[in-house]
Amino acid sequence: DAGVIQSPRHEVTEMGQEVTLRCKPISGHNSLFWYRQTMMRGLELLIYFNNNVPIDDSGMPEDRFSAKMPNASFSTLKIQPSEPRDSAVYFCASSPTGGADGELFFGEGSRLTVL
Amino acid sequence: GIQVEQSPPDLILQEGANSTLRCNFSDSVNNLQWFHQNPWGQLINLFYIPSGTKQNGRLSATTVATERYSLLYISSSQTTDSGVYFCAVDPNFGNEKLTFGTGTRLTIIP
């Protein structure tokens, strides 16, 4: 079975550019989560969707960040404009149940470097 | 919010040794998972274990929900076990968020 698929795996961009990260959850999973990992802050939940609907976006740092889930098999996390402090590894995860009480499966992450 | 503490923060062992990693949490939980982040950064799901005991090969985990802790046991360590081990919990009450501990960094020396 395919796991959670993220793209790109690595992205290097310049400050001010738009960045779009993509995620395909495991087929049949109802919930999708976007996490960010940095040395300073560890793993932080940015936003999660249940049945394609955003449930909690309180972890999104600021208005420069936006996330969408147009259908059950695809989600995007967009940063516009990007800043050097956005450099991090962004993980997408999915779960077969709603909310955070189900088993969580992570993608391989997208490593973002903003110069 | 819920507090998740992992110990020890760092552990260096010789190949073949056994180890025990601990996760303490401050409130009752719906969900507890153990993850291994390997040196390449991949987060691998080890156990979904809100209560009870599970075993998978050389790894096993026990969660005592009433006492608010979980243990991860690694027997006969191999160099491929190196990495960071995270415990993550979802509290019974409050928002539906999986909160991660700060991890235990395990280094296995050949």
Contacts between the chains, C-beta under 8 A, distances in Angstrom:
chain1	res1	chain2	res2	distance
A	33	B	98	7.6
A	42	B	100	6.2
A	42	B	102	5.9
A	42	B	103	7.4
A	43	B	86	7.2
A	43	B	88	8.0
A	43	B	100	4.4
A	45	B	97	5.4
A	45	B	98	6.9
A	48	B	96	7.4
A	48	B	97	7.8
A	55	B	96	7.0
A	56	B	95	6.2
A	56	B	96	6.9
A	56	B	97	6.9
A	58	B	95	7.9
A	89	B	41	6.2
A	91	B	43	6.5
A	98	B	96	7.9
A	99	B	90	7.4
A	99	B	96	3.7
A	100	B	30	7.6
A	100	B	31	6.1
A	100	B	90	3.9
A	100	B	96	4.5
A	100	B	97	5.6
A	100	B	98	4.3
A	101	B	30	4.0
A	101	B	31	4.5
A	101	B	90	5.3
A	101	B	96	7.3
A	102	B	31	7.1
A	103	B	31	7.9
A	103	B	33	6.7
A	103	B	45	6.8
A	103	B	48	4.1
A	104	B	33	6.1
A	104	B	45	6.9
A	104	B	88	7.4
A	104	B	98	6.2
A	105	B	45	5.7
A	106	B	35	7.5
A	106	B	42	7.7
A	106	B	43	4.1
A	106	B	44	7.8
A	106	B	45	7.2
A	108	B	41	7.5
A	108	B	42	5.5
A	109	B	41	5.7
A	109	B	42	7.4
A	109	B	43	7.5
A	111	B	41	7.4
